[in-house]
Amino acid sequence: MFGKIKQFFKEVKIELKKVVFPSRDEVIGSTKVVVVLVIIIAVFLGLIDMLLSKLIGMLVQ
């Protein structure tokens, strides 16, 4: 049983050596893209919500 656990951690170590982590600049660039897209989508959904609220308000009156 301990042999299997030891083998598992050996394989984990080998796989971790294959991982390529992004550079600091890549992470910052990706974060900026995500933040801008979230803001754009939030504004879009806010406008749609406002529009639908006004339309429903007009229909209810």
N, C-alpha and C positions, 0 to 999 in steps of 0.2 A: 504493500500500500504506500509506504513512504517513497518507494522507488518511482511510483507513478506521479506523486506530488513533486518530487525532485525533477522529473522529466518535464512536467508541466511548466514549472518555473524556468527551466532551461529554454523551453520553446518560447515562453513569454519574453525572455531576455533577447532571444534571437529576433523575434518579430519587432520588438521595440527599437532595435538597431536599424530596421528598415524604414521607420517612420521619418518623414521629412516635415519638420515643424516650420510654419511660416515665419518670415522675418518680422521684426517690429514694424517696419514700414508697410508690409503687406497687411498686417493686422489692423493698423491705424487706417489704412485706405479702405479696407473692407468695413470697418466700423463706421466710417463716414458715409459710405454708400447705404448701409443699413439704416442709419439715423435719418438721412435725407428721405429715403423711401418710406419710412414709418411716418414722418411728418407729412409727406405728400398724401399718403393713404388716409391719415387721420383727418386732414383738411377735406379731402374728397368725401369721406364718409360723413363728416360733420355737415357739409353742405347738403348732401343727399338727405340726411336726417331732418335738417331744417326745412327743406323743400317739402318733404313728405308730411311733416308735422303741420305746415301751413295748409297744404292741400286737404288733409283730413280735417283740420279745423274749419276750413271753408265748407266742406261737405256736411259736417255735423250741424252747422248753424242753420 
